[in-house]
């Protein structure tokens, strides 16, 4: 399908307005999505400098998308939603490792080693770097 022939997103899916959620209500909001049998699609992390904006994306069995938005200060803890959506462990580990989001209580926590080794620069996607990579022996 050519770009000109591609239907607009609004014609393909029904996107609900993004619903802001305070961090204290995140797990309850995720559980409410699970009770409604919505599927967790993924999460998107945006480094806004002083804060992180984290969008959680959910879908029904058809074409309806719903999004939650949590905004947290850089150093704040973000509770894991793996209690409701075990599959979220991958994207939560990714946000923790690549951006430095302090996600806590992830059901399967790779402790910063999903993609990276101890020789890599910490949090390479973060706007504010949290430190230099460790020195390599022999350099």
N, C-alpha and C positions, 0 to 999 in steps of 0.2 A: 504494500500500500504506500503510495507516495505521500509526502508530507501534506500536499494540497488536498488529497482525498481523505486524510485522517480526520475522523470526527473530533470535535472539541471534547475535553475531559467531561464537561457537564453533560454531554450527550451519552457518554459511556457509563458514568457512575454518578451516584447521588452522594455528594459530600456534605455532611452536616457541618455547621459552624464549629470551630474548635472551642472546646470547653476548658477554661482555666480551672486548675485544681491546686489547692495549697498542698504543700508536701505532706502535712499531717493526714490528709485525706486521700493520698494517692492509692494506697493499698485497698481501701474501701471502694474507691472508684473503679479500680481494676477488677475487684471481685464482683462489683455490680455488672460490669461488662461480661464477665464469665457467666454469671447467673442468667444473663440474657442470651447466652450461647453465641456471643460475638467471638470471632477468631482474632487473636493477637497477630498482627502483620509484622510490625517492627517498631523501633523507636528511632527518632532522629535527634541528635544532639547538636545544638548550635552554641558555640562559644561566643558570648556577647561581651567578653572582656572581664567585667566584674561579676557577671552571673552566667549561668548556663540556662538556656531554654531547652527543655526536653519534651518532645512531642511523642506521644504514644498513639499508634495507629491501629484501629480495630476495624473489622469488616464482618458483615453478616454473610450468609450463604449466597447472596446475590451480588448486587452492585453498590450497596450502601456502605459508606466509610464514615467512621466516627473517630475523632481525635481528642486527646486530652493534652493539655499543656501545663507543665510544672516549671516554674522559674525558681532557681535556687542560687544563693551566693556561692562563689567558687569553693569555699571550704566547708559548706554545709553537707550533712549526710543526706543521701537519697535512699529511701528504703527500696529494696528489690520487690518486684511484682511476681517473682517466681513462685510465691505461695499460691497464686491464682493461675499463672501461665508459666509453667516450667520452661518452655521454649524460649522465654525471655532471657535466660542465662547467657546466651551468646552475645546478644546486643548489649546487655548490661556489662559483661566483661569487656567488650569492645569500648564502651564509653569510659569505663574505669581506666583501662590501659592506655587508650589513645588520647583521651581528652583530660584525664585526671579527675573525673567525676567520682566523688566518694560514695559509691553505691555500696550499701551494707546489706548483709544477710542474703547474698546471692546463693541459691540452692547448690549450684556447682560453680565455685569461685576459683578461677585460674590464678588468682593473686598476681596479676600483671604479667602473666606468661602465656597468654592465648596466642599472641602474634610475636611478641618481643622476647629478647634474651636479656640477660643482665648487662650486656655490652651495648645495648641500644640506648638512644636518647630517651629519657622518660617523657611520656605524654607528647608525642610528636605532632599531634593535631591541635594542641592547646595554643592559644595566642600568647599566653604567659608561660614560659618554660619553667619547670620546677627544679631544674638542676642540670648539670652537665653529665654526659655519659661517663661511666667509669673509665679510667685509663686502661688500655690494653697492654698486657705484659709485653715487654720488649720495645715499646715505643718511647 
